[in-house]
Amino acid sequence: MNMKKWLALAVACSTLALGACGGKTETAASKASDASTPAAPASGKAYRVAMNAEFAPFESLNEKNEVQGFDVDLMNAMAKAGNFKVEYKHQPWDSLFPALKNGDVDILASAVTINEERKQTMAFTDPYFEITQVILVPKNKEIKSVEDLKNAKKVGVVTGNTGDTAVTKILGNNSEKIARFENVTLVIKELENGGLDAVVSDSAVVGNYVKNNSDKGFTMVAVPDFEVEHYGLAVRQGDETTLKMLNDALKEVRANGEYDKIFNKYFAK
């Protein structure tokens, strides 16, 4: 899942409560969590948290252009437990990693998958969520396996997301069958319009779409070919102080039950 200007941006993300890239920027405090905005630490430092708020249910914008979602609620709970302050910045997916590297933001909280390539340029907290890639299939298509995916005419992915990586491994980097989009909203809209045979994306995001759009008759197909992945919060390499603060806070919200409450809010059956 590139992230944006401080405290939440304006960008329309819809059809699914999903989201994954892009947007214009506008400041706005996040009010989308059950946990109140945490008090500032003694130092007064506010950690700048960037996310691409187009990837519901992890992050999206509400009608007031405030960031909301699982990652927002989790960060707010962690900030309360760790007694630190956070400010949210919504920006395009492909701008997130450069923003962190350049020091424009302190933390990425945007359903970022931990992988070896990313570990070369940033540091990750302990994992906070487990997912896998799945195939979203419209009712008029018979796609139930990776072999079926190979025979599809067009498969949609979000550029730079792990779904893109997974499909590239199957179809090849230069395959004309791969259709890349800026965000999840756009790729699923194209699937709805009949321009794609399938979409590959994160299981929790696709599951959220299917649940909230049951009238469309789409199905989520899980295949063993896609590996289990984990999301982590990302900080700059060498920022051990922030990394420890986040890991300690994550352990605390798991221990005090706040993590489970937030999980159940978004993912309870």
Summary of the structure (lengths in Angstrom):
residues: 269
radius of gyration: 17.9
end to end distance: 24.2
largest distance: 58.8
contacts: 992
relative contact order: 0.20
helix: 33%
strand: 23%
